[in-house]
Amino acid sequence: MPIEKHIKPWSGHAVRHLPDVPGLDVYDFSLCGKSNENRWNIPGERTLYLAKDKSVALAEFARHFKESRTPGLAQKTFPRKVYGLNVKLEQVLDLRDPKACRDLSLSNAPDCFKEKSIARATAHFIRNTTPAEALIVPSIAFLDVLKNWCLVLFLEKLPEDPRKFLPSARAEGTFKIT
């Protein structure tokens, strides 16, 4: 089946976290896609990562320190402010769906996404060959629990005004890695 058959509208609640410092705007995406540590994009691809909820956001953030950074660095980070976002997207592909993964010729999904090169290649292919604006992907921190997801938004495919696809945002607390 063509992969486009799996692309559907999606709306719901998701969260974003930012350092809890004055002046940061939840709608500022200027740093999105710059890190070399991101799983679903290469540096330079404007990509916004959102999580299902605060627990998934915390687990994903903490996982980066365990896997990619000096452990002592976590203790020196700012507390993170968590924002709840209302999300409205027209073209989303859910990579938790075994049929979609099969149609993409992915074997051993979702475990194959542990390999950053496979996740990046998959996202790059979808980003550049389909109308998908975003992916729902399994949280690597909870790979065995597919109800815990992350939302990967391809910002170049979305309106310049983020309020068109993220119509509302509200503070929902903080967390800190210790």
Secondary structure, DSSP 8 states (H G I E B T S, - for coil): --GGGGEEEEEEEEEEEEE--TT--TT--TTTT--S--SS--TTS-EEEEESSHHHHHHHHHHHHHHTS-GGGGGGS--EEEEEEEEEEEEEEETT-HHHHHHTT-SSTTGGGGSHHHHHHHHHHHHHHS---EEEEE-GGGTT-TTSEEEEEEGGGS-SSGGGTS-EEEEEEEE---
